[in-house]
Amino acid sequence: MAEDSSEQVKYLHGDLDLHIIEARSLPNMDLVTEHLRRCFTACDACRTTDTKDSGGSSRRHERKLHHRRNIITSDPYVTVMAPQTTLARTRVLPNSQNPRWNERFYIPLAHPMAFLDIRVKDDDMLGAETIGKVKIPAERIASGEIISEWFPIINSSGKPPKPDSALLLEMKFTHCDKNPLYKHGIAGDPLHRGVRNTYFPLRKGCSVKLYQDAHISDDVKMPEIKLDDGHVREHGKCWEDICYAISEAHHLIYIVGWSVYHKIKLIREPTRPLPRGGDLTLGELLKYKSQEGVRVLLLLWDDKTSHDKFFINTVWIGMMLLIILGVTSYLIPFFVLV
């Protein structure tokens, strides 16, 4: 669908409170499956004879309801898009042409756009197919009004995919100038709650440590970085610190990453005595800690190259990329709580 160049590009800088409620009258995107279903339904109808007994009409009604309940149709979900960026996504609701997600998102925006692009998609084994779009002018969003209405869904040909196809949305945009957290910063928050609306709440005792690289050999001379009070920053060794943190964990290990290659060894060139289990691969170390009673959690990105569908094994692609990550010493993101 072509963009309307007459619409003014607006820089939205603030927070969008978006409530994706439901959709109605979505088309059936699983047409092949639907045709097969109709074929089998027609064959079944030819074989079925109406009974003369008094309960016959009741049984026919039950069969109709059974067929309706088992119709294979679209598996819709919604994505919220800024230019070249996905801001939010709902869960997939299988086999529904009138899905009700009822999901709320708090989206920080700092994007120039003419429209907020909201897409209704059909989840499929071979990839998602766009059912249609809802485009809300950025100028209307920037006004800060409460928007609550049914928006027509428009497909790539500029028409609704089905009569009355629509998406029910509620939203309100708050400019950063009206948000005290943006004015005074997180440190100025009188409630000291840190960054709001995050998955994990603010906890005591947390810290952040910066590294030049995932691994630095002792032969590499790093530049001095002077700190307050005349101190000089000591360059750490990221892989070693991660290994020690995992080895010394007592309660919880939580690893987040685009991918995690379990055969990698964290310590390449030991510069201090190895911790307990420090000579193990990452996978073996995590199993070892799990056997100790530590809770081990992993959150991995659902990468398209890490699936096995239609007898085509694509896992090796993801594994190859992971090996490249290991060789070039890029850091896979880790969060370790002890």
Buried (B, 14 or more C-beta within 10 A) or exposed (E): EEEEEEBEEBEBBBBBBBBBBBBBBBBBBBEEEBEEBEEEEEEEEEEEEEEEEEEEEEEEEEEEEEBEEEBBBBBBBBBBBBEEEEBBBBEBBEBBBEBEBEBEBEBBBEBEBBBBBBBBBBBEEEEBEBBBBBBBBBBBBBEEEEBEEBBEBBBEEEEBBBEEBBBBBBBBBBBBEEBEBBEEEEEEBEEEEBEBEEEEEBEEEEEEEEBBBBBBEEEEEEEEEEEEEEEEEEBEBBBBBBBBBBBEBEEBBBBBBEBBBBEBBBBBEEEEEBBEBBEBBBEBBBBBBEEEEBEBEEEEEEBEEBBEEEEEEBEEBBBEBBEEBBEEEEBBEBEBBE
